[in-house]
Amino acid sequence: MTYLQSNSQPPATGLLKSAGCIFCEKPREDRDAENLIVRRGRYAYVILNLYPYNIGHFMVVPYAHTPSSEQLDTPTLTELMLLLNEGLAALRAIYNPQAFNVGMNIGVAAGAGIAEHVHLHAVPRWTGDTNFMTVAANTRVIPEDLRATWQRLKEAWPERKE
């Protein structure tokens, strides 16, 4: 809530600065609630964006430290998509979004904040949502604390259908 109520802009990475790779460090820690890690898979994990564009904004991150998706193996790519789909289903169950933005920013020129470790973003959207507010009015409209979002997503996450 401190971020939401402030007038400061988030760091480009969307996560707190670290000496190493934040996407490698966070899953090594045994603090999923503190680190906002919602779900862990064998090859990838899901983490909430610390500076979300909209409520429920999450990222699917491979454990492999690589800058681009074309360097990931088939099991990792498959799990990225499975975790994405499970996350979309959880968001639908919780927030009933009308649409999603899903994508990867591969490389600094494409807007990647952590260009050395590829990751997939999922942002729920609603018709008439406030995506312009930060630019036009320096205002953030996210009505839920990240800890509450984390708890709700954990509880709503569907079991994997093999």
C-alpha positions in Angstrom: 0.0 0.0 0.0 3.0 2.3 0.5 3.7 2.2 -3.2 0.1 2.6 -4.1 -0.2 5.7 -2.0 3.1 7.3 -3.1 3.8 9.5 -6.0 7.1 7.8 -6.8 7.5 5.6 -9.9 8.4 1.9 -9.5 11.9 0.7 -10.5 12.1 -0.6 -14.0 12.4 -4.1 -12.9 9.1 -4.4 -11.0 11.0 -6.0 -8.2 13.4 -4.8 -5.5 17.0 -4.2 -6.6 19.4 -7.0 -5.8 23.1 -7.6 -6.3 22.4 -10.9 -8.1 19.4 -12.0 -10.2 16.2 -11.6 -8.3 14.5 -14.3 -10.3 17.2 -16.7 -9.3 17.5 -15.6 -5.7 13.8 -15.6 -4.6 12.9 -19.2 -5.3 16.1 -20.3 -3.4 14.7 -18.8 -0.3 12.2 -20.6 1.8 9.9 -17.5 2.1 7.3 -17.9 -0.6 4.7 -15.7 1.2 7.2 -12.9 1.8 8.6 -13.2 -1.8 5.0 -13.4 -3.3 5.7 -16.7 -4.9 2.3 -18.1 -5.6 3.1 -21.5 -7.2 6.2 -23.6 -7.8 6.6 -26.1 -10.6 9.4 -28.4 -11.6 10.9 -26.0 -14.2 9.2 -22.6 -13.4 7.4 -20.7 -10.7 4.7 -18.0 -10.5 5.4 -14.7 -8.6 3.3 -11.6 -8.2 4.7 -8.4 -9.7 5.8 -6.1 -6.8 4.7 -3.1 -8.9 1.6 -4.4 -10.7 0.0 -2.8 -13.7 -3.4 -4.1 -12.5 -4.6 -6.2 -9.6 -3.5 -9.9 -10.0 -0.5 -9.1 -12.3 1.8 -12.1 -12.1 4.8 -13.4 -13.8 5.8 -17.0 -14.8 9.6 -17.4 -14.4 11.7 -20.3 -15.4 14.3 -21.4 -12.9 16.8 -21.5 -15.7 18.7 -18.2 -15.9 18.5 -17.3 -19.6 17.7 -14.1 -21.4 15.3 -15.5 -24.1 12.7 -18.1 -24.5 14.4 -19.7 -27.5 17.1 -21.0 -25.1 14.6 -22.9 -22.9 14.0 -26.6 -23.4 10.6 -28.1 -24.2 9.7 -29.2 -20.7 10.3 -25.7 -19.4 8.4 -24.0 -22.2 5.5 -26.5 -21.6 5.4 -25.7 -17.9 5.5 -22.0 -18.5 2.3 -22.3 -20.5 0.7 -24.7 -18.1 1.4 -22.3 -15.1 0.2 -19.4 -17.2 -3.1 -21.1 -18.0 -3.6 -22.2 -14.4 -3.0 -18.6 -13.3 -5.4 -17.2 -15.8 -8.1 -19.7 -14.5 -7.3 -18.6 -10.9 -7.6 -14.9 -11.8 -10.9 -15.6 -13.6 -12.3 -17.3 -10.5 -11.2 -14.5 -8.2 -11.6 -11.2 -10.1 -13.7 -12.1 -13.2 -11.5 -10.1 -15.7 -12.8 -9.6 -19.1 -9.4 -10.0 -20.8 -5.7 -10.4 -20.3 -2.5 -9.0 -21.6 0.1 -11.8 -21.7 3.6 -11.4 -23.0 7.4 -11.4 -22.7 9.7 -8.4 -23.1 12.8 -10.0 -24.5 15.7 -7.6 -24.4 16.1 -4.1 -23.0 14.9 -2.5 -26.2 11.6 -4.4 -25.8 11.2 -3.0 -22.3 12.6 -5.9 -20.2 13.4 -4.7 -16.7 15.4 -7.8 -16.0 16.7 -8.6 -19.4 19.1 -11.4 -18.3 16.3 -13.6 -17.0 13.3 -14.1 -19.3 9.8 -14.2 -17.8 6.2 -14.1 -18.9 3.7 -11.4 -17.7 0.0 -11.9 -17.2 -2.1 -8.8 -16.5 -5.9 -9.1 -16.0 -8.0 -6.4 -17.8 -11.5 -5.0 -17.7 -13.3 -2.8 -20.2 -12.7 0.8 -19.1 -10.0 -0.1 -16.6 -7.6 2.6 -15.5 -4.5 1.7 -17.5 -4.0 5.3 -18.5 -4.3 6.7 -14.9 -0.6 6.4 -14.0 0.4 8.3 -17.2 -2.4 10.9 -17.3 -3.1 11.5 -13.6 -0.1 10.0 -11.7 -2.7 7.8 -10.0 -2.7 4.1 -9.2 -6.0 2.2 -8.8 -5.3 -1.2 -7.3 -7.8 -1.9 -4.6 -6.0 -4.8 -2.8 -2.8 -5.3 -0.9 -0.4 -7.7 -2.6 -0.5 -10.0 0.4 -4.2 -10.4 0.1 -3.8 -11.0 -3.7 -1.2 -13.6 -3.0 -3.4 -15.4 -0.5 -6.4 -15.3 -2.8 -4.4 -16.7 -5.8 -2.9 -19.5 -3.7 -6.3 -20.6 -2.6 -7.9 -20.4 -6.0 -5.0 -22.0 -7.9 -6.4 -25.0 -9.8 -4.9 -28.5 -9.5 -3.0 -29.5 -12.6 -4.8 -31.7 -15.0 -2.2 -34.2 -16.4 
